[in-house]
Amino acid sequence: MITFIFSAILVGAVTGGLGRLLIPGRQEIGLVATILAGIVAAFVGSGIAYLLDFEDNTWGVLILQLLLAVVCVGVVASRKKDEQSEV
């Protein structure tokens, strides 16, 4: 169980960071938010891969997790931007 949690954090940090790099422009979110978005993307991507029965395809799962990380980081960044514009 502890290995699963550690690997989820590691994969989440990497996919979150790569997802953030793939979005053009500057994102006004912190490191923790980036890692959390990556962790969410990693869990959701693994779940989707399991449901679609390609969880054994490592590259396919990683690409799916990366695409979801781009979406998650974009959503977090846009919400952060909206919060700052309201103040």
Biopython code that builds the backbone (N, CA, C, O; Angstrom):
import numpy as np
from Bio.PDB.StructureBuilder import StructureBuilder

atoms = [
    (1, "MET", "N", (0.825, -1.199, 0.000)),
    (1, "MET", "CA", (0.000, 0.000, 0.000)),
    (1, "MET", "C", (0.866, 1.259, 0.000)),
    (1, "MET", "O", (0.581, 2.213, -0.725)),
    (2, "ILE", "N", (1.920, 1.261, 0.810)),
    (2, "ILE", "CA", (2.776, 2.444, 0.889)),
    (2, "ILE", "C", (3.519, 2.651, -0.432)),
    (2, "ILE", "O", (3.785, 3.788, -0.823)),
    (3, "THR", "N", (3.852, 1.562, -1.114)),
    (3, "THR", "CA", (4.503, 1.673, -2.415)),
    (3, "THR", "C", (3.561, 2.295, -3.432)),
    (3, "THR", "O", (3.984, 3.109, -4.252)),
    (4, "PHE", "N", (2.289, 1.921, -3.386)),
    (4, "PHE", "CA", (1.286, 2.468, -4.286)),
    (4, "PHE", "C", (1.151, 3.968, -4.072)),
    (4, "PHE", "O", (1.099, 4.731, -5.036)),
    (5, "ILE", "N", (1.094, 4.394, -2.820)),
    (5, "ILE", "CA", (0.947, 5.823, -2.503)),
    (5, "ILE", "C", (2.179, 6.593, -2.966)),
    (5, "ILE", "O", (2.064, 7.661, -3.567)),
    (6, "PHE", "N", (3.364, 6.038, -2.680)),
    (6, "PHE", "CA", (4.600, 6.713, -3.084)),
    (6, "PHE", "C", (4.698, 6.818, -4.597)),
    (6, "PHE", "O", (5.080, 7.864, -5.122)),
    (7, "SER", "N", (4.353, 5.734, -5.311)),
    (7, "SER", "CA", (4.430, 5.785, -6.772)),
    (7, "SER", "C", (3.379, 6.725, -7.347)),
    (7, "SER", "O", (3.626, 7.372, -8.365)),
    (8, "ALA", "N", (2.198, 6.813, -6.710)),
    (8, "ALA", "CA", (1.174, 7.754, -7.178)),
    (8, "ALA", "C", (1.658, 9.191, -7.030)),
    (8, "ALA", "O", (1.427, 10.020, -7.911)),
    (9, "ILE", "N", (2.323, 9.487, -5.929)),
    (9, "ILE", "CA", (2.856, 10.838, -5.718)),
    (9, "ILE", "C", (3.954, 11.132, -6.732)),
    (9, "ILE", "O", (4.008, 12.225, -7.295)),
    (10, "LEU", "N", (4.827, 10.157, -6.965)),
    (10, "LEU", "CA", (5.917, 10.350, -7.915)),
    (10, "LEU", "C", (5.394, 10.530, -9.338)),
    (10, "LEU", "O", (5.795, 11.460, -10.038)),
    (11, "VAL", "N", (4.507, 9.647, -9.759)),
    (11, "VAL", "CA", (3.922, 9.763, -11.103)),
    (11, "VAL", "C", (3.107, 11.051, -11.210)),
    (11, "VAL", "O", (3.127, 11.718, -12.244)),
    (12, "GLY", "N", (2.388, 11.399, -10.139)),
    (12, "GLY", "CA", (1.604, 12.633, -10.134)),
    (12, "GLY", "C", (2.474, 13.870, -10.269)),
    (12, "GLY", "O", (2.127, 14.807, -10.987)),
    (13, "ALA", "N", (3.603, 13.871, -9.578)),
    (13, "ALA", "CA", (4.506, 15.016, -9.672)),
    (13, "ALA", "C", (5.076, 15.151, -11.076)),
    (13, "ALA", "O", (5.164, 16.255, -11.614)),
    (14, "VAL", "N", (5.459, 14.037, -11.661)),
    (14, "VAL", "CA", (6.036, 14.073, -13.008)),
    (14, "VAL", "C", (4.982, 14.463, -14.042)),
    (14, "VAL", "O", (5.222, 15.339, -14.873)),
    (15, "THR", "N", (3.819, 13.818, -13.994)),
    (15, "THR", "CA", (2.791, 14.141, -14.991)),
    (15, "THR", "C", (2.241, 15.550, -14.793)),
    (15, "THR", "O", (1.935, 16.240, -15.766)),
    (16, "GLY", "N", (2.114, 15.980, -13.543)),
    (16, "GLY", "CA", (1.668, 17.347, -13.282)),
    (16, "GLY", "C", (2.657, 18.372, -13.817)),
    (16, "GLY", "O", (2.271, 19.366, -14.430)),
    (17, "GLY", "N", (3.932, 18.116, -13.576)),
    (17, "GLY", "CA", (4.967, 19.025, -14.078)),
    (17, "GLY", "C", (5.016, 19.064, -15.595)),
    (17, "GLY", "O", (5.122, 20.134, -16.194)),
    (18, "LEU", "N", (4.938, 17.880, -16.219)),
    (18, "LEU", "CA", (4.937, 17.841, -17.678)),
    (18, "LEU", "C", (3.668, 18.468, -18.248)),
    (18, "LEU", "O", (3.709, 19.159, -19.266)),
    (19, "GLY", "N", (2.549, 18.221, -17.585)),
    (19, "GLY", "CA", (1.300, 18.836, -18.024)),
    (19, "GLY", "C", (1.365, 20.345, -17.953)),
    (19, "GLY", "O", (0.854, 21.045, -18.826)),
    (20, "ARG", "N", (1.999, 20.839, -16.903)),
    (20, "ARG", "CA", (2.145, 22.294, -16.749)),
    (20, "ARG", "C", (3.060, 22.873, -17.822)),
    (20, "ARG", "O", (2.835, 23.981, -18.310)),
    (21, "LEU", "N", (4.098, 22.113, -18.188)),
    (21, "LEU", "CA", (5.007, 22.578, -19.234)),
    (21, "LEU", "C", (4.343, 22.613, -20.609)),
    (21, "LEU", "O", (4.705, 23.433, -21.453)),
    (22, "LEU", "N", (3.376, 21.729, -20.836)),
    (22, "LEU", "CA", (2.729, 21.664, -22.142)),
    (22, "LEU", "C", (1.673, 22.747, -22.354)),
    (22, "LEU", "O", (1.244, 22.982, -23.484)),
    (23, "ILE", "N", (1.258, 23.399, -21.285)),
    (23, "ILE", "CA", (0.272, 24.471, -21.413)),
    (23, "ILE", "C", (1.019, 25.770, -21.708)),
    (23, "ILE", "O", (1.923, 26.146, -20.962)),
    (24, "PRO", "N", (0.649, 26.459, -22.791)),
    (24, "PRO", "CA", (1.353, 27.701, -23.104)),
    (24, "PRO", "C", (1.043, 28.803, -22.090)),
    (24, "PRO", "O", (-0.045, 28.848, -21.516)),
    (25, "GLY", "N", (1.997, 29.671, -21.887)),
    (25, "GLY", "CA", (1.811, 30.786, -20.964)),
    (25, "GLY", "C", (2.198, 30.421, -19.542)),
    (25, "GLY", "O", (2.682, 29.323, -19.264)),
    (26, "ARG", "N", (1.973, 31.365, -18.665)),
    (26, "ARG", "CA", (2.339, 31.192, -17.259)),
    (26, "ARG", "C", (1.107, 30.786, -16.462)),
    (26, "ARG", "O", (0.041, 31.387, -16.596)),
    (27, "GLN", "N", (1.266, 29.762, -15.634)),
    (27, "GLN", "CA", (0.196, 29.332, -14.752)),
    (27, "GLN", "C", (0.501, 29.848, -13.342)),
    (27, "GLN", "O", (1.602, 29.653, -12.826)),
    (28, "GLU", "N", (-0.453, 30.488, -12.749)),
    (28, "GLU", "CA", (-0.281, 31.080, -11.425)),
    (28, "GLU", "C", (-0.687, 30.091, -10.322)),
    (28, "GLU", "O", (-1.416, 30.451, -9.397)),
    (29, "ILE", "N", (-0.218, 28.863, -10.428)),
    (29, "ILE", "CA", (-0.507, 27.870, -9.389)),
    (29, "ILE", "C", (0.812, 27.385, -8.809)),
    (29, "ILE", "O", (1.853, 27.450, -9.463)),
    (30, "GLY", "N", (0.757, 26.912, -7.606)),
    (30, "GLY", "CA", (1.957, 26.492, -6.923)),
    (30, "GLY", "C", (2.345, 25.053, -7.220)),
    (30, "GLY", "O", (1.685, 24.343, -7.979)),
    (31, "LEU", "N", (3.435, 24.657, -6.596)),
    (31, "LEU", "CA", (3.965, 23.318, -6.772)),
    (31, "LEU", "C", (3.007, 22.263, -6.223)),
    (31, "LEU", "O", (2.805, 21.221, -6.847)),
    (32, "VAL", "N", (2.423, 22.529, -5.068)),
    (32, "VAL", "CA", (1.508, 21.560, -4.458)),
    (32, "VAL", "C", (0.280, 21.360, -5.332)),
    (32, "VAL", "O", (-0.160, 20.226, -5.518)),
    (33, "ALA", "N", (-0.278, 22.429, -5.869)),
    (33, "ALA", "CA", (-1.451, 22.315, -6.741)),
    (33, "ALA", "C", (-1.099, 21.559, -8.015)),
    (33, "ALA", "O", (-1.915, 20.788, -8.520)),
    (34, "THR", "N", (0.095, 21.768, -8.538)),
    (34, "THR", "CA", (0.540, 21.052, -9.724)),
    (34, "THR", "C", (0.651, 19.561, -9.446)),
    (34, "THR", "O", (0.207, 18.740, -10.249)),
    (35, "ILE", "N", (1.245, 19.209, -8.304)),
    (35, "ILE", "CA", (1.394, 17.800, -7.940)),
    (35, "ILE", "C", (0.036, 17.163, -7.685)),
    (35, "ILE", "O", (-0.206, 16.034, -8.111)),
    (36, "LEU", "N", (-0.853, 17.873, -6.994)),
    (36, "LEU", "CA", (-2.188, 17.322, -6.737)),
    (36, "LEU", "C", (-2.967, 17.111, -8.033)),
    (36, "LEU", "O", (-3.667, 16.110, -8.178)),
    (37, "ALA", "N", (-2.850, 18.041, -8.969)),
    (37, "ALA", "CA", (-3.512, 17.866, -10.266)),
    (37, "ALA", "C", (-2.936, 16.661, -10.998)),
    (37, "ALA", "O", (-3.670, 15.911, -11.641)),
    (38, "GLY", "N", (-1.636, 16.479, -10.901)),
    (38, "GLY", "CA", (-0.992, 15.315, -11.517)),
    (38, "GLY", "C", (-1.420, 14.011, -10.860)),
    (38, "GLY", "O", (-1.612, 13.008, -11.547)),
    (39, "ILE", "N", (-1.572, 14.012, -9.528)),
    (39, "ILE", "CA", (-2.017, 12.811, -8.820)),
    (39, "ILE", "C", (-3.434, 12.450, -9.231)),
    (39, "ILE", "O", (-3.736, 11.281, -9.474)),
    (40, "VAL", "N", (-4.304, 13.453, -9.309)),
    (40, "VAL", "CA", (-5.682, 13.207, -9.762)),
    (40, "VAL", "C", (-5.664, 12.632, -11.176)),
    (40, "VAL", "O", (-6.383, 11.676, -11.468)),
    (41, "ALA", "N", (-4.853, 13.204, -12.046)),
    (41, "ALA", "CA", (-4.765, 12.718, -13.421)),
    (41, "ALA", "C", (-4.236, 11.291, -13.464)),
    (41, "ALA", "O", (-4.702, 10.482, -14.266)),
    (42, "ALA", "N", (-3.266, 10.973, -12.606)),
    (42, "ALA", "CA", (-2.709, 9.623, -12.580)),
    (42, "ALA", "C", (-3.752, 8.604, -12.134)),
    (42, "ALA", "O", (-3.875, 7.536, -12.732)),
    (43, "PHE", "N", (-4.507, 8.934, -11.079)),
    (43, "PHE", "CA", (-5.533, 8.012, -10.605)),
    (43, "PHE", "C", (-6.656, 7.850, -11.631)),
    (43, "PHE", "O", (-7.081, 6.730, -11.913)),
    (44, "VAL", "N", (-7.131, 8.949, -12.183)),
    (44, "VAL", "CA", (-8.226, 8.881, -13.153)),
    (44, "VAL", "C", (-7.760, 8.168, -14.428)),
    (44, "VAL", "O", (-8.493, 7.357, -14.994)),
    (45, "GLY", "N", (-6.547, 8.472, -14.869)),
    (45, "GLY", "CA", (-6.019, 7.811, -16.059)),
    (45, "GLY", "C", (-5.861, 6.312, -15.873)),
    (45, "GLY", "O", (-6.154, 5.535, -16.782)),
    (46, "SER", "N", (-5.399, 5.904, -14.698)),
    (46, "SER", "CA", (-5.279, 4.474, -14.408)),
    (46, "SER", "C", (-6.648, 3.812, -14.374)),
    (46, "SER", "O", (-6.811, 2.691, -14.857)),
    (47, "GLY", "N", (-7.632, 4.501, -13.805)),
    (47, "GLY", "CA", (-8.983, 3.966, -13.757)),
    (47, "GLY", "C", (-9.590, 3.817, -15.140)),
    (47, "GLY", "O", (-10.217, 2.801, -15.438)),
    (48, "ILE", "N", (-9.409, 4.815, -15.978)),
    (48, "ILE", "CA", (-9.931, 4.745, -17.346)),
    (48, "ILE", "C", (-9.245, 3.622, -18.120)),
    (48, "ILE", "O", (-9.893, 2.885, -18.863)),
    (49, "ALA", "N", (-7.926, 3.498, -17.942)),
    (49, "ALA", "CA", (-7.195, 2.425, -18.623)),
    (49, "ALA", "C", (-7.694, 1.059, -18.176)),
    (49, "ALA", "O", (-7.801, 0.139, -18.987)),
    (50, "TYR", "N", (-7.995, 0.922, -16.906)),
    (50, "TYR", "CA", (-8.528, -0.338, -16.397)),
    (50, "TYR", "C", (-9.911, -0.618, -16.984)),
    (50, "TYR", "O", (-10.199, -1.739, -17.402)),
    (51, "LEU", "N", (-10.755, 0.398, -17.015)),
    (51, "LEU", "CA", (-12.104, 0.215, -17.551)),
    (51, "LEU", "C", (-12.103, -0.113, -19.043)),
    (51, "LEU", "O", (-12.938, -0.883, -19.519)),
    (52, "LEU", "N", (-11.160, 0.478, -19.772)),
    (52, "LEU", "CA", (-11.075, 0.228, -21.206)),
    (52, "LEU", "C", (-10.169, -0.952, -21.539)),
    (52, "LEU", "O", (-9.942, -1.253, -22.711)),
    (53, "ASP", "N", (-9.656, -1.616, -20.516)),
    (53, "ASP", "CA", (-8.881, -2.849, -20.633)),
    (53, "ASP", "C", (-7.556, -2.674, -21.384)),
    (53, "ASP", "O", (-7.182, -3.525, -22.190)),
    (54, "PHE", "N", (-6.848, -1.570, -21.119)),
    (54, "PHE", "CA", (-5.493, -1.451, -21.648)),
    (54, "PHE", "C", (-4.509, -1.031, -20.549)),
    (54, "PHE", "O", (-3.542, -0.315, -20.808)),
    (55, "GLU", "N", (-4.773, -1.487, -19.318)),
    (55, "GLU", "CA", (-3.904, -1.127, -18.200)),
    (55, "GLU", "C", (-2.526, -1.758, -18.296)),
    (55, "GLU", "O", (-1.602, -1.314, -17.614)),
    (56, "ASP", "N", (-2.362, -2.795, -19.133)),
    (56, "ASP", "CA", (-1.058, -3.430, -19.312)),
    (56, "ASP", "C", (-0.182, -2.685, -20.309)),
    (56, "ASP", "O", (1.017, -2.953, -20.392)),
    (57, "ASN", "N", (-0.746, -1.771, -21.055)),
    (57, "ASN", "CA", (-0.007, -0.971, -22.029)),
    (57, "ASN", "C", (0.560, 0.251, -21.309)),
    (57, "ASN", "O", (-0.114, 1.274, -21.191)),
    (58, "THR", "N", (1.782, 0.144, -20.837)),
    (58, "THR", "CA", (2.393, 1.181, -20.006)),
    (58, "THR", "C", (2.435, 2.528, -20.708)),
    (58, "THR", "O", (2.090, 3.545, -20.107)),
    (59, "TRP", "N", (2.847, 2.553, -21.958)),
    (59, "TRP", "CA", (2.961, 3.823, -22.676)),
    (59, "TRP", "C", (1.595, 4.448, -22.915)),
    (59, "TRP", "O", (1.437, 5.666, -22.829)),
    (60, "GLY", "N", (0.621, 3.620, -23.211)),
    (60, "GLY", "CA", (-0.729, 4.134, -23.410)),
    (60, "GLY", "C", (-1.289, 4.765, -22.150)),
    (60, "GLY", "O", (-1.931, 5.814, -22.202)),
    (61, "VAL", "N", (-1.041, 4.119, -21.012)),
    (61, "VAL", "CA", (-1.513, 4.653, -19.733)),
    (61, "VAL", "C", (-0.801, 5.960, -19.414)),
    (61, "VAL", "O", (-1.436, 6.918, -18.975)),
    (62, "LEU", "N", (0.509, 6.009, -19.630)),
    (62, "LEU", "CA", (1.259, 7.239, -19.343)),
    (62, "LEU", "C", (0.821, 8.397, -20.237)),
    (62, "LEU", "O", (0.729, 9.535, -19.778)),
    (63, "ILE", "N", (0.554, 8.113, -21.503)),
    (63, "ILE", "CA", (0.084, 9.170, -22.402)),
    (63, "ILE", "C", (-1.285, 9.667, -21.964)),
    (63, "ILE", "O", (-1.540, 10.872, -21.964)),
    (64, "LEU", "N", (-2.168, 8.744, -21.591)),
    (64, "LEU", "CA", (-3.490, 9.139, -21.095)),
    (64, "LEU", "C", (-3.367, 9.972, -19.822)),
    (64, "LEU", "O", (-4.056, 10.981, -19.675)),
    (65, "GLN", "N", (-2.500, 9.559, -18.905)),
    (65, "GLN", "CA", (-2.300, 10.321, -17.670)),
    (65, "GLN", "C", (-1.738, 11.701, -17.961)),
    (65, "GLN", "O", (-2.122, 12.673, -17.311)),
    (66, "LEU", "N", (-0.844, 11.801, -18.919)),
    (66, "LEU", "CA", (-0.273, 13.098, -19.277)),
    (66, "LEU", "C", (-1.327, 14.020, -19.884)),
    (66, "LEU", "O", (-1.383, 15.205, -19.553)),
    (67, "LEU", "N", (-2.157, 13.482, -20.768)),
    (67, "LEU", "CA", (-3.236, 14.301, -21.348)),
    (67, "LEU", "C", (-4.205, 14.780, -20.266)),
    (67, "LEU", "O", (-4.643, 15.930, -20.274)),
    (68, "LEU", "N", (-4.529, 13.887, -19.343)),
    (68, "LEU", "CA", (-5.412, 14.290, -18.246)),
    (68, "LEU", "C", (-4.734, 15.304, -17.323)),
    (68, "LEU", "O", (-5.401, 16.175, -16.765)),
    (69, "ALA", "N", (-3.416, 15.197, -17.161)),
    (69, "ALA", "CA", (-2.693, 16.172, -16.339)),
    (69, "ALA", "C", (-2.744, 17.558, -16.973)),
    (69, "ALA", "O", (-2.867, 18.560, -16.268)),
    (70, "VAL", "N", (-2.651, 17.618, -18.286)),
    (70, "VAL", "CA", (-2.763, 18.911, -18.978)),
    (70, "VAL", "C", (-4.134, 19.517, -18.705)),
    (70, "VAL", "O", (-4.251, 20.710, -18.424)),
    (71, "VAL", "N", (-5.167, 18.687, -18.791)),
    (71, "VAL", "CA", (-6.525, 19.171, -18.535)),
    (71, "VAL", "C", (-6.668, 19.618, -17.087)),
    (71, "VAL", "O", (-7.210, 20.691, -16.822)),
    (72, "CYS", "N", (-6.183, 18.801, -16.137)),
    (72, "CYS", "CA", (-6.324, 19.138, -14.708)),
    (72, "CYS", "C", (-5.567, 20.409, -14.351)),
    (72, "CYS", "O", (-6.095, 21.266, -13.641)),
    (73, "VAL", "N", (-4.344, 20.538, -14.832)),
    (73, "VAL", "CA", (-3.567, 21.742, -14.542)),
    (73, "VAL", "C", (-4.230, 22.956, -15.176)),
    (73, "VAL", "O", (-4.261, 24.029, -14.573)),
    (74, "GLY", "N", (-4.759, 22.800, -16.383)),
    (74, "GLY", "CA", (-5.466, 23.904, -17.033)),
    (74, "GLY", "C", (-6.693, 24.338, -16.265)),
    (74, "GLY", "O", (-6.966, 25.532, -16.141)),
    (75, "VAL", "N", (-7.438, 23.365, -15.745)),
    (75, "VAL", "CA", (-8.637, 23.690, -14.960)),
    (75, "VAL", "C", (-8.247, 24.411, -13.670)),
    (75, "VAL", "O", (-8.860, 25.417, -13.312)),
    (76, "VAL", "N", (-7.240, 23.904, -12.978)),
    (76, "VAL", "CA", (-6.803, 24.536, -11.723)),
    (76, "VAL", "C", (-6.280, 25.947, -11.995)),
    (76, "VAL", "O", (-6.582, 26.876, -11.246)),
    (77, "ALA", "N", (-5.500, 26.109, -13.060)),
    (77, "ALA", "CA", (-4.954, 27.427, -13.393)),
    (77, "ALA", "C", (-6.055, 28.416, -13.766)),
    (77, "ALA", "O", (-5.992, 29.585, -13.386)),
    (78, "SER", "N", (-7.062, 27.956, -14.506)),
    (78, "SER", "CA", (-8.140, 28.872, -14.893)),
    (78, "SER", "C", (-9.001, 29.251, -13.688)),
    (78, "SER", "O", (-9.462, 30.387, -13.584)),
    (79, "ARG", "N", (-9.214, 28.301, -12.784)),
    (79, "ARG", "CA", (-9.971, 28.628, -11.568)),
    (79, "ARG", "C", (-9.197, 29.617, -10.703)),
    (79, "ARG", "O", (-9.784, 30.517, -10.103)),
    (80, "LYS", "N", (-7.897, 29.448, -10.642)),
    (80, "LYS", "CA", (-7.058, 30.370, -9.869)),
    (80, "LYS", "C", (-7.113, 31.768, -10.498)),
    (80, "LYS", "O", (-7.177, 32.771, -9.788)),
    (81, "LYS", "N", (-7.088, 31.823, -11.822)),
    (81, "LYS", "CA", (-7.153, 33.105, -12.520)),
    (81, "LYS", "C", (-8.487, 33.777, -12.284)),
    (81, "LYS", "O", (-8.548, 34.990, -12.088)),
    (82, "ASP", "N", (-9.573, 32.988, -12.301)),
    (82, "ASP", "CA", (-10.912, 33.536, -12.039)),
    (82, "ASP", "C", (-11.037, 34.072, -10.622)),
    (82, "ASP", "O", (-11.654, 35.114, -10.401)),
    (83, "GLU", "N", (-10.451, 33.360, -9.657)),
    (83, "GLU", "CA", (-10.492, 33.813, -8.268)),
    (83, "GLU", "C", (-9.735, 35.125, -8.111)),
    (83, "GLU", "O", (-10.174, 36.008, -7.374)),
    (84, "GLN", "N", (-8.601, 35.262, -8.797)),
    (84, "GLN", "CA", (-7.818, 36.482, -8.681)),
    (84, "GLN", "C", (-8.500, 37.650, -9.359)),
    (84, "GLN", "O", (-8.350, 38.786, -8.909)),
    (85, "SER", "N", (-9.252, 37.408, -10.438)),
    (85, "SER", "CA", (-9.910, 38.508, -11.128)),
    (85, "SER", "C", (-11.138, 39.001, -10.370)),
    (85, "SER", "O", (-11.558, 40.144, -10.556)),
    (86, "GLU", "N", (-11.725, 38.149, -9.512)),
    (86, "GLU", "CA", (-12.896, 38.558, -8.737)),
    (86, "GLU", "C", (-12.513, 39.473, -7.570)),
    (86, "GLU", "O", (-13.334, 40.261, -7.099)),
    (87, "VAL", "N", (-11.292, 39.368, -7.117)),
    (87, "VAL", "CA", (-10.866, 40.157, -5.960)),
    (87, "VAL", "C", (-10.475, 41.523, -6.332)),
    (87, "VAL", "O", (-10.091, 42.312, -5.469)),
]
sb = StructureBuilder()
sb.init_structure("model")
sb.init_model(0)
sb.init_chain("A")
sb.init_seg("    ")
for serial, (resi, resn, name, xyz) in enumerate(atoms, 1):
    if name == "N":
        sb.init_residue(resn, " ", resi, " ")
    sb.init_atom(name, np.array(xyz, "f"), 0.0, 1.0, " ", f" {name:<3s}", serial, name[0])
structure = sb.get_structure()
